[in-house]
């Protein structure tokens, strides 16, 4: 019986096997540990580089979208409480009056 318990104890103290390479790579990417990645093939390196390029493009597009949303909000606010358009209209009227006075 002590032989069986020795085998169980040996099985209990063994370390868990590391995750498969793909899962290890995914885990490393999640936590940003590029150094934890095993050596990669040229194709994998190219794919990782493309992923980084696409992430940079996505970040740029998100910044552009936020800028557009802010501009649209400014336009909506102007429509609710006009200021710029009436001010421009008043300026055009003033110039028109001056022009008419000069022509007389």
Secondary structure in CASP SS format (residue, H / E / C, confidence):
PFRMAT SS
TARGET T0000
AUTHOR 0000-0000-0000
METHOD secondary structure of the structure
MODEL  1
X C 1.00
X H 1.00
X H 1.00
X H 1.00
X H 1.00
X H 1.00
X H 1.00
X H 1.00
X H 1.00
X H 1.00
X H 1.00
X H 1.00
X H 1.00
X C 1.00
X C 1.00
X C 1.00
X C 1.00
X C 1.00
X C 1.00
X C 1.00
X H 1.00
X H 1.00
X H 1.00
X H 1.00
X H 1.00
X H 1.00
X H 1.00
X H 1.00
X H 1.00
X H 1.00
X H 1.00
X C 1.00
X C 1.00
X H 1.00
X H 1.00
X H 1.00
X C 1.00
X C 1.00
X C 1.00
X C 1.00
X C 1.00
X H 1.00
X H 1.00
X H 1.00
X H 1.00
X H 1.00
X H 1.00
X H 1.00
X H 1.00
X H 1.00
X H 1.00
X H 1.00
X H 1.00
X H 1.00
X H 1.00
X H 1.00
X H 1.00
X H 1.00
X H 1.00
X H 1.00
X H 1.00
X H 1.00
X H 1.00
X H 1.00
X H 1.00
X H 1.00
X H 1.00
X H 1.00
X H 1.00
X H 1.00
X H 1.00
X H 1.00
X H 1.00
X H 1.00
X H 1.00
X H 1.00
X H 1.00
X H 1.00
X H 1.00
X H 1.00
X C 1.00
X C 1.00
X C 1.00
X H 1.00
X H 1.00
X H 1.00
X H 1.00
X H 1.00
X H 1.00
X H 1.00
X H 1.00
X H 1.00
X H 1.00
X H 1.00
X H 1.00
X H 1.00
X H 1.00
X H 1.00
X H 1.00
X H 1.00
X H 1.00
X H 1.00
X H 1.00
X C 1.00
END
